[in-house]
Amino acid sequence: MLFMVVMSFSACNSKRSDSDLAVYQCPMECEGDKTYNKKGSCPVCKMDLQPIEIEDSTILDEDGISDESIFNLTSNWNTEEGEVIQLEDLKGKTLAMVMIYTTCKAACPRLVADMRNIESKIPKENIEDLRFVLVSIDPKIDTPTRLKEFAIENEMDGEQWTFLQGTESGVREFANVLAVKYKQISPMDFSHSNIISVFNPEGELIHQQEGLGVDNKETVQAILDLTN
């Protein structure tokens, strides 16, 4: 699934070609670790500069956001507090995200329980660097007011919890990035994937948990690794 996310962003980003990303260095390392972004010759020994591999070839834009980050998505979202944000406003926090809808009577209550179970296993000192985000797949019904009521009903009204209502196109775009499939099967009912995703503070997908009531040990560990 991570591969699908990477491909999704790569297909949308055509700012640079592979040749633009090449890094060159003197094969004799006459200037130590100095590198160049264009072909040429070493100013010291005159040998041709050679392309080298670099450990991290992730492209960062001027805001420090990589091609693989969900912060590249620019749709507006309404929170349960009535604020209008973009996903980039969540930058700097580890994110545990899930897509639900509040009128669901089957899978979503179990997903909510899974999210709360994950939260219960995270030490208080780590919670400050963590945000649990629940994105509605039913933006017509799940208004900010309804999301706020749902948060209170489920004791998920703390600062670490955020509920988002987007546009139908914004929700669909976000679901595609997460490889979450959903379909409305009646005016009040959807079929959908059951996936909890963990993102690092830069918005890059680190881990996904699929299913209901599954062992969340790896999900908890991924969060702890990012928040310690």
Secondary structure as UniProt FT lines:
FT   HELIX           2..12
FT   HELIX           19..21
FT   STRAND          23..25
FT   TURN            27..28
FT   TURN            30..33
FT   TURN            43..45
FT   STRAND          50..52
FT   TURN            62..63
FT   TURN            67..68
FT   HELIX           70..72
FT   STRAND          77..79
FT   TURN            80..81
FT   STRAND          84..85
FT   HELIX           87..90
FT   TURN            91..92
FT   STRAND          94..100
FT   TURN            102..103
FT   HELIX           107..120
FT   HELIX           124..127
FT   TURN            128..129
FT   STRAND          130..136
FT   TURN            139..141
FT   HELIX           144..153
FT   TURN            154..155
FT   TURN            159..160
FT   STRAND          161..165
FT   HELIX           168..178
FT   STRAND          182..186
FT   TURN            187..188
FT   STRAND          189..192
FT   STRAND          195..199
FT   TURN            201..202
FT   STRAND          204..210
FT   HELIX           217..227
//
